[in-house]
Amino acid sequence: MCDEKGNAFHDSESEDVGDVADVFDLYTACNGEVLDGVLNVRKLDELSEEEREVLDVPRLKELAAHVVSGCAHCQSIVYTLNRARLELRMIVEESRIRQPQPVGANRAD
């Protein structure tokens, strides 16, 4: 369960709303990379200065700490994003396998 500070991430009255969009921003900024079961927030340090400013990296790091603290709501969002990414990857791979190869495409000329 979230602590008092953690609840601010989910309080729609708060300016610091932690909703799906916030967790999605964190997820995409980390390129969805998971390390030891959690998002690899070190990826945030690899962003350009402009990206860091636009994405408000200090806020994302605060949100990452919240997610790691055990918030089931935020963890389920990350899990869902991972599942969606995996499903899309599988669909793309499957469509590549199903595409017929042009005759002679693998021949060395």
Rosetta blueprint (number, residue, H / E / L):
1 M L
2 C L
3 D L
4 E H
5 K H
6 G H
7 N H
8 A H
9 F H
10 H H
11 D L
12 S L
13 E L
14 S L
15 E L
16 D L
17 V L
18 G L
19 D L
20 V H
21 A H
22 D H
23 V H
24 F H
25 D H
26 L H
27 Y H
28 T H
29 A H
30 C L
31 N L
32 G L
33 E L
34 V E
35 L E
36 D L
37 G L
38 V E
39 L E
40 N L
41 V H
42 R H
43 K H
44 L H
45 D H
46 E H
47 L L
48 S L
49 E H
50 E H
51 E H
52 R H
53 E H
54 V H
55 L H
56 D L
57 V H
58 P H
59 R H
60 L H
61 K H
62 E H
63 L H
64 A H
65 A H
66 H H
67 V H
68 V H
69 S L
70 G L
71 C L
72 A H
73 H H
74 C H
75 Q H
76 S H
77 I H
78 V H
79 Y H
80 T H
81 L H
82 N H
83 R H
84 A H
85 R H
86 L H
87 E H
88 L H
89 R H
90 M H
91 I H
92 V H
93 E H
94 E H
95 S H
96 R H
97 I H
98 R H
99 Q L
100 P L
101 Q L
102 P L
103 V L
104 G L
105 A L
106 N L
107 R L
108 A L
109 D L
